[in-house]
Amino acid sequence: MAVHPQVRTVAEAFLQDADTEAPGLVDGLYLTGSVALCDYRPHASDVDFVVVTSRRITDADRAALRRVHSRMRSRFPRPQFNGIHVTWDDLTADPLSCGPVVSVLGGRFRAKASADVNPVTWHILAEKGVPVRGPLPVELDVWDEREGLRAWSLGNLDEHWRRWRAKAGRLITPRGMAALGSLAPSWGVLSVSRLHFTLRTGEITSKSGAGLYALHAFPERWERIVNECLRIRRNSRLPSLYESALARRRAALDYIEMVLDDALTPNPA
């Protein structure tokens, strides 16, 4: 699979530096996220990765990786190189039993974190992962169960996105002010649409794919905000569909609340 030159540059820079700092540690490097889902957008996307090692990471390995990722952050402030470091054995089991691992989130190194250790990451790796180093994903033994994917998606909507919606709903807060921009509303609207898609189909789609799904899955009144978020996602030069950032923010928050209620309200027996 061909990847954007920017993505290739970032991935190869990581491997070169990691091999120098910790020879033999990185057995596999796979790209997930928007790159694997054929929806990489240079103005908005991160480069999401799964690094695989054959041994548990030692304190010395952890220190070396911290140095590598610190340099990556300096060299490539955008796109951010975000992901997790796991073992081949970790991939064979339910990710929720994996526990915290070395990871990079928001461009920042974390010695023990678990944000991206989840069934979505495992599923994308198994189905569509882009190998930069290591066997093809079809040759790997990766845990991939639809019910686990559905349960995690439901929990993510209920826990993460309800909190996100509540914080973004308060204007005079960092998250509320961010929602006046273009990327935060687009990210929120398309992200909850992706999770709704997974709950309905048992599959995973890209943010752009989720927007197209939403245009058919929800009533016509929501088409304007979905099309606006797709316009932003595509980095289109067409004018905004809203007369003001406040109006777009309000529409995005209302849409997110609607999707949450639709997904989380039990169906009557």
Contacts in CASP RR format, 6 or more apart in sequence:
PFRMAT RR
TARGET T0000
AUTHOR 0000-0000-0000
METHOD contacts of the structure
MODEL  1
MAVHPQVRTVAEAFLQDADTEAPGLVDGLYLTGSVALCDYRPHASDVDFV
VVTSRRITDADRAALRRVHSRMRSRFPRPQFNGIHVTWDDLTADPLSCGP
VVSVLGGRFRAKASADVNPVTWHILAEKGVPVRGPLPVELDVWDEREGLR
AWSLGNLDEHWRRWRAKAGRLITPRGMAALGSLAPSWGVLSVSRLHFTLR
TGEITSKSGAGLYALHAFPERWERIVNECLRIRRNSRLPSLYESALARRR
AALDYIEMVLDDALTPNPA
1 130 0 8 1.000
3 11 0 8 1.000
3 31 0 8 1.000
3 35 0 8 1.000
3 40 0 8 1.000
3 130 0 8 1.000
4 35 0 8 1.000
4 40 0 8 1.000
4 42 0 8 1.000
6 42 0 8 1.000
6 79 0 8 1.000
7 31 0 8 1.000
7 35 0 8 1.000
7 40 0 8 1.000
7 47 0 8 1.000
7 79 0 8 1.000
10 47 0 8 1.000
10 72 0 8 1.000
10 76 0 8 1.000
10 79 0 8 1.000
10 81 0 8 1.000
11 29 0 8 1.000
11 31 0 8 1.000
11 47 0 8 1.000
11 49 0 8 1.000
11 132 0 8 1.000
12 132 0 8 1.000
13 72 0 8 1.000
13 75 0 8 1.000
13 76 0 8 1.000
14 29 0 8 1.000
14 49 0 8 1.000
14 68 0 8 1.000
14 72 0 8 1.000
14 81 0 8 1.000
15 26 0 8 1.000
15 29 0 8 1.000
15 132 0 8 1.000
15 133 0 8 1.000
17 68 0 8 1.000
17 71 0 8 1.000
17 72 0 8 1.000
18 25 0 8 1.000
18 26 0 8 1.000
18 51 0 8 1.000
18 64 0 8 1.000
18 65 0 8 1.000
18 68 0 8 1.000
19 26 0 8 1.000
21 64 0 8 1.000
21 65 0 8 1.000
21 67 0 8 1.000
21 68 0 8 1.000
22 60 0 8 1.000
22 61 0 8 1.000
22 64 0 8 1.000
22 65 0 8 1.000
22 68 0 8 1.000
25 53 0 8 1.000
25 55 0 8 1.000
25 57 0 8 1.000
25 61 0 8 1.000
25 64 0 8 1.000
25 65 0 8 1.000
26 51 0 8 1.000
26 52 0 8 1.000
26 53 0 8 1.000
26 133 0 8 1.000
27 52 0 8 1.000
27 53 0 8 1.000
27 54 0 8 1.000
27 88 0 8 1.000
27 133 0 8 1.000
27 134 0 8 1.000
28 51 0 8 1.000
28 52 0 8 1.000
28 53 0 8 1.000
28 131 0 8 1.000
28 132 0 8 1.000
28 133 0 8 1.000
28 134 0 8 1.000
29 49 0 8 1.000
29 50 0 8 1.000
29 51 0 8 1.000
29 52 0 8 1.000
29 131 0 8 1.000
29 132 0 8 1.000
29 133 0 8 1.000
29 134 0 8 1.000
30 49 0 8 1.000
30 50 0 8 1.000
30 52 0 8 1.000
30 125 0 8 1.000
30 129 0 8 1.000
30 130 0 8 1.000
30 131 0 8 1.000
30 132 0 8 1.000
30 134 0 8 1.000
30 137 0 8 1.000
31 47 0 8 1.000
31 48 0 8 1.000
31 49 0 8 1.000
31 129 0 8 1.000
31 130 0 8 1.000
31 132 0 8 1.000
32 48 0 8 1.000
32 49 0 8 1.000
32 50 0 8 1.000
32 121 0 8 1.000
32 124 0 8 1.000
32 125 0 8 1.000
32 128 0 8 1.000
32 129 0 8 1.000
32 130 0 8 1.000
33 46 0 8 1.000
33 48 0 8 1.000
33 124 0 8 1.000
34 40 0 8 1.000
34 41 0 8 1.000
34 45 0 8 1.000
34 46 0 8 1.000
34 48 0 8 1.000
34 206 0 8 1.000
34 207 0 8 1.000
35 45 0 8 1.000
35 47 0 8 1.000
35 48 0 8 1.000
35 130 0 8 1.000
36 48 0 8 1.000
36 124 0 8 1.000
36 125 0 8 1.000
36 128 0 8 1.000
36 129 0 8 1.000
36 130 0 8 1.000
37 124 0 8 1.000
37 128 0 8 1.000
37 204 0 8 1.000
37 205 0 8 1.000
37 206 0 8 1.000
38 206 0 8 1.000
39 45 0 8 1.000
39 206 0 8 1.000
39 207 0 8 1.000
39 208 0 8 1.000
39 209 0 8 1.000
41 233 0 8 1.000
41 234 0 8 1.000
41 235 0 8 1.000
42 79 0 8 1.000
43 235 0 8 1.000
44 183 0 8 1.000
44 186 0 8 1.000
44 187 0 8 1.000
44 232 0 8 1.000
44 233 0 8 1.000
44 235 0 8 1.000
45 79 0 8 1.000
46 79 0 8 1.000
46 80 0 8 1.000
46 81 0 8 1.000
46 82 0 8 1.000
46 106 0 8 1.000
47 79 0 8 1.000
47 80 0 8 1.000
47 81 0 8 1.000
47 82 0 8 1.000
48 82 0 8 1.000
48 83 0 8 1.000
48 116 0 8 1.000
48 121 0 8 1.000
49 81 0 8 1.000
49 82 0 8 1.000
49 83 0 8 1.000
49 84 0 8 1.000
50 83 0 8 1.000
50 84 0 8 1.000
50 86 0 8 1.000
50 121 0 8 1.000
50 125 0 8 1.000
51 83 0 8 1.000
51 84 0 8 1.000
51 85 0 8 1.000
51 86 0 8 1.000
52 85 0 8 1.000
52 86 0 8 1.000
52 87 0 8 1.000
52 88 0 8 1.000
52 91 0 8 1.000
52 134 0 8 1.000
53 61 0 8 1.000
53 85 0 8 1.000
53 86 0 8 1.000
53 87 0 8 1.000
53 88 0 8 1.000
54 87 0 8 1.000
54 88 0 8 1.000
55 87 0 8 1.000
56 87 0 8 1.000
57 65 0 8 1.000
57 85 0 8 1.000
57 101 0 8 1.000
57 102 0 8 1.000
62 102 0 8 1.000
62 111 0 8 1.000
65 85 0 8 1.000
65 102 0 8 1.000
65 109 0 8 1.000
66 109 0 8 1.000
66 111 0 8 1.000
69 81 0 8 1.000
69 104 0 8 1.000
69 107 0 8 1.000
69 109 0 8 1.000
70 109 0 8 1.000
72 81 0 8 1.000
72 104 0 8 1.000
73 80 0 8 1.000
73 81 0 8 1.000
73 107 0 8 1.000
73 108 0 8 1.000
73 109 0 8 1.000
80 104 0 8 1.000
80 106 0 8 1.000
80 107 0 8 1.000
81 104 0 8 1.000
81 107 0 8 1.000
82 103 0 8 1.000
82 104 0 8 1.000
82 105 0 8 1.000
82 106 0 8 1.000
82 107 0 8 1.000
82 116 0 8 1.000
83 103 0 8 1.000
83 104 0 8 1.000
83 105 0 8 1.000
83 116 0 8 1.000
84 101 0 8 1.000
84 102 0 8 1.000
84 103 0 8 1.000
84 104 0 8 1.000
84 116 0 8 1.000
84 117 0 8 1.000
84 121 0 8 1.000
85 101 0 8 1.000
85 102 0 8 1.000
85 103 0 8 1.000
86 98 0 8 1.000
86 101 0 8 1.000
86 117 0 8 1.000
88 140 0 8 1.000
88 141 0 8 1.000
90 98 0 8 1.000
90 101 0 8 1.000
91 122 0 8 1.000
91 125 0 8 1.000
91 140 0 8 1.000
91 141 0 8 1.000
91 142 0 8 1.000
91 143 0 8 1.000
92 141 0 8 1.000
92 142 0 8 1.000
92 143 0 8 1.000
93 143 0 8 1.000
94 119 0 8 1.000
94 143 0 8 1.000
94 145 0 8 1.000
94 148 0 8 1.000
95 117 0 8 1.000
95 118 0 8 1.000
95 119 0 8 1.000
95 121 0 8 1.000
95 122 0 8 1.000
95 143 0 8 1.000
96 117 0 8 1.000
96 118 0 8 1.000
96 119 0 8 1.000
96 152 0 8 1.000
98 114 0 8 1.000
98 117 0 8 1.000
99 114 0 8 1.000
99 117 0 8 1.000
100 112 0 8 1.000
100 113 0 8 1.000
100 114 0 8 1.000
100 117 0 8 1.000
101 112 0 8 1.000
101 113 0 8 1.000
101 114 0 8 1.000
101 117 0 8 1.000
102 109 0 8 1.000
102 110 0 8 1.000
102 111 0 8 1.000
102 112 0 8 1.000
102 113 0 8 1.000
103 109 0 8 1.000
103 110 0 8 1.000
103 113 0 8 1.000
103 114 0 8 1.000
103 115 0 8 1.000
103 116 0 8 1.000
103 117 0 8 1.000
104 110 0 8 1.000
105 113 0 8 1.000
105 115 0 8 1.000
105 116 0 8 1.000
118 152 0 8 1.000
118 156 0 8 1.000
119 144 0 8 1.000
119 145 0 8 1.000
119 148 0 8 1.000
119 149 0 8 1.000
119 151 0 8 1.000
119 152 0 8 1.000
119 153 0 8 1.000
120 149 0 8 1.000
120 152 0 8 1.000
120 153 0 8 1.000
120 198 0 8 1.000
120 204 0 8 1.000
122 142 0 8 1.000
122 143 0 8 1.000
122 144 0 8 1.000
123 144 0 8 1.000
123 149 0 8 1.000
123 204 0 8 1.000
124 204 0 8 1.000
125 137 0 8 1.000
125 140 0 8 1.000
125 142 0 8 1.000
126 137 0 8 1.000
126 140 0 8 1.000
126 142 0 8 1.000
126 144 0 8 1.000
127 137 0 8 1.000
127 144 0 8 1.000
127 204 0 8 1.000
128 137 0 8 1.000
129 137 0 8 1.000
131 137 0 8 1.000
146 202 0 8 1.000
149 198 0 8 1.000
149 202 0 8 1.000
149 204 0 8 1.000
150 198 0 8 1.000
150 199 0 8 1.000
150 202 0 8 1.000
153 195 0 8 1.000
153 198 0 8 1.000
153 199 0 8 1.000
154 199 0 8 1.000
154 263 0 8 1.000
154 264 0 8 1.000
156 195 0 8 1.000
157 192 0 8 1.000
157 195 0 8 1.000
157 196 0 8 1.000
157 259 0 8 1.000
157 260 0 8 1.000
157 263 0 8 1.000
157 264 0 8 1.000
158 260 0 8 1.000
158 264 0 8 1.000
161 188 0 8 1.000
161 191 0 8 1.000
161 192 0 8 1.000
161 195 0 8 1.000
161 256 0 8 1.000
161 260 0 8 1.000
162 260 0 8 1.000
164 175 0 8 1.000
164 188 0 8 1.000
164 256 0 8 1.000
165 253 0 8 1.000
165 256 0 8 1.000
165 257 0 8 1.000
165 260 0 8 1.000
167 173 0 8 1.000
167 175 0 8 1.000
167 176 0 8 1.000
168 175 0 8 1.000
168 176 0 8 1.000
168 178 0 8 1.000
168 179 0 8 1.000
168 184 0 8 1.000
168 253 0 8 1.000
169 175 0 8 1.000
169 176 0 8 1.000
169 179 0 8 1.000
169 253 0 8 1.000
170 176 0 8 1.000
171 177 0 8 1.000
171 180 0 8 1.000
175 184 0 8 1.000
176 249 0 8 1.000
178 184 0 8 1.000
179 185 0 8 1.000
179 249 0 8 1.000
179 252 0 8 1.000
179 253 0 8 1.000
180 245 0 8 1.000
180 246 0 8 1.000
180 249 0 8 1.000
181 245 0 8 1.000
181 249 0 8 1.000
182 232 0 8 1.000
182 240 0 8 1.000
182 248 0 8 1.000
183 232 0 8 1.000
185 225 0 8 1.000
185 228 0 8 1.000
185 229 0 8 1.000
185 232 0 8 1.000
185 248 0 8 1.000
185 249 0 8 1.000
185 252 0 8 1.000
186 228 0 8 1.000
186 229 0 8 1.000
186 232 0 8 1.000
186 233 0 8 1.000
186 252 0 8 1.000
187 207 0 8 1.000
188 229 0 8 1.000
188 252 0 8 1.000
188 256 0 8 1.000
189 211 0 8 1.000
189 214 0 8 1.000
189 225 0 8 1.000
189 226 0 8 1.000
189 229 0 8 1.000
189 252 0 8 1.000
189 255 0 8 1.000
189 256 0 8 1.000
190 207 0 8 1.000
190 208 0 8 1.000
190 210 0 8 1.000
190 211 0 8 1.000
190 229 0 8 1.000
190 230 0 8 1.000
190 233 0 8 1.000
191 207 0 8 1.000
191 210 0 8 1.000
192 256 0 8 1.000
192 259 0 8 1.000
192 260 0 8 1.000
192 263 0 8 1.000
193 207 0 8 1.000
193 210 0 8 1.000
193 211 0 8 1.000
193 213 0 8 1.000
193 214 0 8 1.000
193 217 0 8 1.000
193 226 0 8 1.000
193 259 0 8 1.000
194 204 0 8 1.000
194 205 0 8 1.000
194 206 0 8 1.000
194 207 0 8 1.000
194 209 0 8 1.000
194 210 0 8 1.000
195 263 0 8 1.000
196 210 0 8 1.000
196 213 0 8 1.000
196 214 0 8 1.000
196 217 0 8 1.000
196 259 0 8 1.000
196 262 0 8 1.000
196 263 0 8 1.000
197 203 0 8 1.000
197 204 0 8 1.000
197 205 0 8 1.000
197 209 0 8 1.000
197 210 0 8 1.000
197 213 0 8 1.000
197 217 0 8 1.000
198 204 0 8 1.000
198 205 0 8 1.000
199 263 0 8 1.000
200 217 0 8 1.000
205 213 0 8 1.000
207 233 0 8 1.000
208 230 0 8 1.000
208 233 0 8 1.000
208 234 0 8 1.000
211 226 0 8 1.000
211 229 0 8 1.000
211 230 0 8 1.000
212 230 0 8 1.000
214 222 0 8 1.000
214 226 0 8 1.000
215 223 0 8 1.000
215 226 0 8 1.000
215 227 0 8 1.000
218 226 0 8 1.000
218 258 0 8 1.000
218 259 0 8 1.000
218 262 0 8 1.000
222 255 0 8 1.000
222 258 0 8 1.000
224 241 0 8 1.000
224 242 0 8 1.000
224 251 0 8 1.000
225 248 0 8 1.000
225 251 0 8 1.000
225 252 0 8 1.000
225 254 0 8 1.000
225 255 0 8 1.000
226 255 0 8 1.000
227 241 0 8 1.000
228 240 0 8 1.000
228 241 0 8 1.000
228 242 0 8 1.000
228 248 0 8 1.000
228 251 0 8 1.000
229 252 0 8 1.000
231 238 0 8 1.000
231 240 0 8 1.000
231 241 0 8 1.000
240 248 0 8 1.000
241 248 0 8 1.000
242 248 0 8 1.000
242 251 0 8 1.000
END
